Structure formats: structure tokens, C-alpha cells
């Protein structure tokens, strides 16, 4: 899993990308302040099927 911090309008969000397939599944979750862990865990089988799974934590989520 690749984790990266991205600047968005003066704020930072944490993004996650797993897998390396040409087909991408973009996971969008509820919030605000909700981490995306539950989406990554439940969609992990898609990585084994050849998809790249991408999501991010919404504003207000703090990770160490």
C-alpha cells in the first residue's frame, strides 16, 4: 500500500493506493473527518483481482 500526503487548498489529506492494475477503483466515503480504513479493508480483494484501489482520508482525519 502506498500512502502519500497531498496539499489541497492549503490543507493536507492522506491518500492511499494499493495494487498496480490498469483498472482503477476510486473509493469515496462519507465524512467529514472519517478515515477511509473501512473501505480499504473491505475492497482489498479487488487488488488480488488486478485492480488498483485508491482512496483518501477526508479533512479533519489525523494520522501519525
C-alpha positions as CSV (number, residue, x, y, z in Angstrom):
1,X,0.0,0.0,0.0
2,X,1.4,3.4,-1.0
3,X,0.5,6.2,1.4
4,X,1.1,9.9,0.4
5,X,0.2,13.3,1.8
6,X,-1.3,15.8,-0.8
7,X,-1.8,19.5,-0.4
8,X,-5.4,20.6,-1.2
9,X,-6.3,24.2,-0.8
10,X,-3.8,24.8,2.0
11,X,-4.7,21.6,3.8
12,X,-3.2,18.2,3.7
13,X,-5.0,14.9,3.1
14,X,-3.6,11.4,3.2
15,X,-4.1,9.3,0.1
16,X,-3.8,5.5,-0.3
17,X,-3.2,3.4,-3.4
18,X,-2.9,-0.4,-3.5
19,X,-2.4,-2.6,-6.5
20,X,-0.9,-1.8,-9.9
21,X,-3.6,-2.7,-12.4
22,X,-4.7,-0.6,-15.3
23,X,-8.3,-0.6,-14.0
24,X,-8.7,1.8,-11.0
25,X,-11.4,1.7,-8.4
26,X,-11.8,5.1,-6.7
27,X,-13.4,4.8,-3.3
28,X,-15.3,7.8,-2.0
29,X,-16.5,7.7,1.6
30,X,-18.7,9.7,4.0
31,X,-17.4,12.2,6.4
32,X,-16.2,14.8,7.3
33,X,-13.3,13.6,9.5
34,X,-14.0,9.9,8.7
35,X,-10.9,7.8,7.9
36,X,-11.1,5.5,4.9
37,X,-9.8,2.4,6.6
38,X,-13.1,0.5,6.4
39,X,-13.3,1.0,2.6
40,X,-9.7,-0.2,2.0
41,X,-10.2,-3.3,4.1
42,X,-13.5,-4.3,2.5
43,X,-12.2,-3.7,-1.1
44,X,-8.8,-5.4,-0.6
45,X,-9.9,-8.5,-2.6
46,X,-10.1,-6.3,-5.7
47,X,-6.3,-5.8,-5.6
48,X,-5.9,-9.6,-5.8
49,X,-8.1,-9.5,-8.9
50,X,-5.8,-7.0,-10.7
51,X,-7.4,-3.6,-9.8
52,X,-5.7,-0.6,-8.3
53,X,-7.7,0.7,-5.4
54,X,-7.4,4.4,-4.5
55,X,-8.9,6.4,-1.6
56,X,-8.1,9.2,0.8
57,X,-9.0,10.4,4.3
58,X,-11.2,13.4,4.4
59,X,-10.3,16.7,6.0
60,X,-10.1,16.5,9.8
61,X,-8.6,13.0,10.0
62,X,-5.3,13.0,11.8
63,X,-2.8,10.2,11.2
64,X,0.6,9.9,13.0
